[in-house]
Amino acid sequence: MSFIRTVIRPLAGSLALVAALAGTAWAGTPQEQLNALSAQAGRSPNPAQGQQFFNAKHGREWSCASCHNAQPTGEGKHANTGKTISALAPAFNPERFTDPAKSEKWFRRNCNDVLARECTAAEKADMLAWLISLKR
């Protein structure tokens, strides 16, 4: 019990503080994450720009759609490994965009693959707004 009091609880508080200082919202729904990204971007998201961004190659070999499909409502396949990727749109996969840390991890990795840099908050907000707009 003392280990939890002396190590785990302070560590959890520190992680929450680091996330807050970094501007990462600890939101649990796609809409809450979209709201946080929109606030970081300082503007309302544009779903049409998100769709265009998602399907563009940005001067590199891959686009987001290379693995997630142009309509990310069904399974995709990693362009390099062939590994199956579950639907990206939240209406088709309720687990998507429910863990902010996981969302940031995959945005960071995938944006680096597609853009050779991290996506901006505005780019993420636009894409997420488009993904949320896709309904069954």
Buried (B, 14 or more C-beta within 10 A) or exposed (E): EEEEEEEEEEEEEEEEEEBEEEEBBBBEEBBBBBBBBBEBBEEEBBBEBBBEBBBBEEEEEBBBBBBBBEBBBBBBBEBEEEEEBEBBBBBBBEEBBBBBEEBBEBBEEBBEBBBEEBBBBBBBBBBBBBBBBBEE
